[in-house]
Amino acid sequence: MSQIKQISNQFREAQLNGTWIATNLKAEIKELTWQQATTKIGSLNTIADLTFHLNYYVAGLVQVFEGGTLDIRDKYSFDCPPITSQADWEKLRDKSFADAERFAELVEQMPETQLTEGFVDIKYGNYSRNIHGVIEHTYYHLGQIVLIKKLLVEGF
């Protein structure tokens, strides 16, 4: 299997369908109600906020992979629109899944040589660093989501 296919698969496993770490983002959030996704526990982010945050970066990189500009800014990465219904939550959740699949497809289509090319601006490193960064970012926040979900289900 090519390196690019392995990287794309690793991203899919973290976001959509893997069990390498026993779960994935989609498995953890797909059955949640909007009330569960927006429940605040102490000073922790909500699951909806974390879902938005993860997707913010995925969607931002998709835009670049499709030839667009890098418009994402850290200061906006938690600006989740209000979730006041199941439809709002499903819209956010489904956008996250669709953007993740598009991200994986675009990575698969990259020539392996692109991995070492500069990403937009040299200060952002190369494509490999950014793709792996999104994978690591997913695992980091997935752990938080699993713990928050456990607190919601089992009580706190």
KAUR-V960039 format. One record per backbone hydrogen bond with DSSP energy under -0.5 kcal/mol. NH is the residue of the N-H (numbers start at 1). CO is the residue of the C=O. Records with the same first field share a line. If there is no record, write none. Layout:
# KAUR-V960039
NH->CO + CO
This chain:
# KAUR-V960039
6->2
7->3
8->4
9->5
10->6
11->7
12->8
13->9
14->10
15->11
16->12
17->12
18->12 + 13
21->23
22->19
25->14
26->15
28->24
29->25
30->26
32->29
37->33
38->34
39->35 + 36
42->40
44->41
48->37
50->46
51->47
52->48
53->49
54->50
55->51
56->52
57->53
58->54
59->55
60->56
61->57
62->58
63->59
64->60
65->61
66->62
67->64
68->63
71->69
76->73
77->74
79->76
80->78
84->82
89->85
90->86
91->87
92->88
93->89
94->90
95->91
96->92
97->93
98->94
99->95
100->96
101->97
102->98
103->99
104->100
105->101
106->102
107->103
108->104
109->105
110->106 + 107
114->111
115->112
116->113
117->114
119->125
120->118
121->119
124->121
125->122
127->114 + 117
128->115
130->126
131->127
132->128
133->129
134->130
135->131
136->132
137->133
138->134
139->135
140->136
141->137
142->138
143->139
144->140
145->141
146->142
147->143
148->144
149->145
150->146
151->147
152->148
153->149
154->150
155->151
